[in-house]
């Protein structure tokens, strides 16, 4: 049950916004309304990094094609990042869940448990909930993943199934009985309130960050494994 939520591709949050605006080389508008809040030198650096990867190769593509191209690079690229970066990424997505509304948090949880893609409204609300520093780090991590995939180095690192099972059993053991029941009910299609589901989803991340560093790294890497 923890895997159903923690392993959901929250990278989709950035993909959806990036793909919508990158056509025609418009990298400056690629990251939604938050983009203009970043310092100009940060924006310039990120624009240059993305342009170095893609050049004009996206200019003639449709929005759907651009999104598919970016997802092709981003998702596997995350597996090439180091443990510390992936743990940091997980703290940012946890911050987004903590800062967003209960309704948005619950919508994310239902999508995650149901194995579906959250709506654009949900993903954009999660992006908008981040403060400037967290937002900047989130974008930087995802751009780094795209660059790593483009280079083909370092090698992807995946977690062995036995280590994955042990880590998630440890997370579940730290949840309250109510939180476990809520996730189980949501997974089975039983109606649960937004408040209860959001509490359970946030609880998964809270429990993770109370674990030792190697366990956090394991879960962070599972979180980006597709």
C-alpha positions in Angstrom: 0.0 0.0 0.0 2.9 2.4 0.8 4.4 1.6 -2.6 1.2 2.5 -4.4 1.5 6.1 -3.1 5.2 6.6 -2.7 6.1 5.1 -6.0 3.7 7.3 -8.0 5.5 9.4 -10.7 5.3 12.9 -9.2 7.8 13.8 -11.8 4.6 14.1 -13.9 4.0 17.5 -12.1 7.0 19.0 -13.9 6.4 17.1 -17.2 2.9 18.4 -17.6 3.9 22.1 -17.2 7.2 21.8 -19.1 5.6 20.1 -22.1 2.8 22.6 -22.4 5.1 25.5 -23.1 8.4 24.3 -24.5 7.3 24.3 -28.1 9.1 26.7 -30.4 12.1 26.8 -28.1 10.1 28.8 -25.5 12.1 27.4 -22.6 11.6 30.5 -20.6 8.0 29.8 -20.1 8.4 26.1 -19.5 7.8 25.8 -15.8 4.5 27.6 -15.2 3.6 30.7 -13.2 6.3 30.0 -10.6 9.0 30.3 -13.2 9.0 34.1 -13.2 9.4 34.2 -9.5 12.9 32.7 -9.8 16.0 35.0 -9.9 16.8 35.9 -13.5 20.3 34.3 -13.3 18.7 31.0 -12.1 16.2 31.1 -15.0 19.0 31.8 -17.5 21.1 28.9 -16.3 18.2 26.5 -16.4 17.2 27.7 -19.9 20.7 27.2 -21.1 20.9 23.7 -19.7 17.6 22.6 -21.3 18.6 24.2 -24.6 21.9 22.4 -24.5 20.0 19.1 -24.2 17.2 19.7 -26.8 18.3 22.5 -29.0 15.6 23.0 -31.6 14.6 19.4 -31.7 11.2 20.0 -30.0 10.2 22.9 -32.3 8.3 20.9 -34.8 6.6 18.5 -32.3 3.1 18.7 -31.0 2.5 19.2 -27.3 1.7 15.5 -26.8 4.9 14.6 -28.6 6.9 17.0 -26.5 5.4 15.6 -23.3 6.3 12.1 -24.4 9.8 13.1 -25.3 10.4 14.8 -22.0 8.9 11.9 -20.0 11.1 9.5 -22.0 14.2 11.4 -20.7 13.0 12.4 -17.2 11.6 9.2 -15.8 14.6 6.9 -16.5 17.0 9.8 -15.8 15.9 10.0 -12.2 17.4 6.6 -11.7 20.8 7.9 -12.6 20.8 10.5 -9.8 22.6 9.9 -6.5 20.8 8.9 -3.3 21.2 12.3 -1.6 19.6 14.1 -4.6 16.7 11.6 -4.7 16.1 12.0 -0.9 16.1 15.8 -1.4 13.6 15.4 -4.2 11.4 13.3 -1.9 11.5 16.1 0.7 10.3 18.6 -1.9 7.4 16.5 -3.0 6.5 15.9 0.7 6.6 19.6 1.2 4.2 20.1 -1.7 1.7 17.7 -0.1 2.1 19.4 3.3 1.6 22.9 1.8 -1.3 22.2 -0.6 -4.9 22.0 0.4 -6.4 18.8 1.9 -8.6 18.4 -1.2 -5.6 18.5 -3.5 -3.6 16.2 -1.3 -6.5 13.7 -1.3 -6.9 14.0 -5.0 -3.2 13.1 -5.4 -3.6 10.2 -3.0 -6.6 8.8 -4.8 -4.7 9.0 -8.2 -1.6 7.4 -6.7 -3.5 4.5 -5.0 -5.7 4.0 -8.1 -2.7 4.0 -10.4 -4.0 6.9 -12.5 -2.6 10.3 -13.5 -3.7 13.2 -11.4 -5.6 16.0 -13.1 -3.8 19.1 -14.4 -5.5 21.0 -11.7 -4.0 18.8 -9.1 -0.5 18.9 -10.4 -0.6 22.6 -10.9 -1.9 23.2 -7.4 1.0 21.1 -6.0 3.5 23.1 -8.0 2.0 26.4 -6.9 2.1 25.3 -3.2 5.9 25.2 -3.2 7.9 28.2 -1.9 10.5 29.6 -4.2 13.5 27.7 -2.8 11.7 24.3 -3.0 10.4 25.0 -6.4 13.8 26.0 -7.7 15.3 22.8 -6.3 12.5 20.7 -7.8 13.2 22.1 -11.2 16.9 21.7 -10.9 16.6 18.0 -9.9 14.4 17.2 -12.8 16.6 19.1 -15.3 19.6 17.2 -13.9 17.7 13.9 -14.5 17.0 14.9 -18.1 20.7 15.8 -18.6 21.8 12.5 -17.0 19.6 10.5 -19.4 20.8 12.5 -22.3 24.4 11.7 -21.4 23.7 8.1 -20.6 25.7 8.4 -17.3 25.9 7.4 -14.6 24.3 4.0 -14.8 20.8 3.6 -13.5 20.6 2.1 -10.0 17.6 0.1 -9.0 16.6 -1.4 -5.6 16.5 -5.1 -5.1 13.0 -6.5 -4.4 14.0 -7.8 -1.0 15.3 -4.4 0.0 12.2 -2.7 -1.3 9.9 -5.0 0.6 11.8 -4.5 3.8 11.8 -0.7 3.5 8.0 -0.5 2.8 7.2 -2.9 5.7 9.1 -0.6 7.9 7.2 2.4 6.7 3.8 0.7 7.2 4.8 -0.3 10.7 5.2 3.4 11.6 1.7 4.3 10.5 -1.3 4.4 12.8 -3.9 1.7 12.5 -6.3 4.4 11.2 -3.9 5.4 8.5 -3.3 1.9 7.4 -7.0 1.2 7.3 -7.6 4.4 5.3 -5.1 3.4 2.6 -6.5 -0.1 2.5 -10.0 1.2 2.1 -9.0 3.6 -0.7 -7.2 0.8 -2.5 -10.3 -1.4 -2.3 -12.6 1.4 -3.6 -14.3 2.1 -0.2 -15.2 5.7 0.2 -12.8 7.6 2.6 -12.9 11.3 3.4 -10.4 13.8 2.0 -9.1 14.6 5.5 -8.5 10.9 6.3 -6.8 10.1 3.0 -4.6 13.2 3.1 -3.5 12.4 6.6 -2.6 8.9 5.6 -0.6 10.0 2.5 1.2 12.7 4.5 1.8 10.1 7.2 3.7 7.9 4.7 6.2 10.6 4.1 6.5 11.5 7.8 7.2 7.9 8.6 9.8 7.7 5.9 11.7 10.7 7.2 11.9 9.1 10.6 13.8 6.2 9.2 17.6 5.9 9.0 19.4 7.5 6.0 20.0 4.2 4.0 16.3 3.4 4.3 15.3 6.9 3.2 17.6 6.5 0.2 16.1 3.1 -0.6 12.5 4.5 -0.6 13.5 7.6 -2.5 15.0 5.4 -5.3 11.9 3.2 -5.3 9.9 6.3 -5.6 11.4 7.1 -9.0 11.3 3.5 -10.3 8.8 2.8 -13.0 
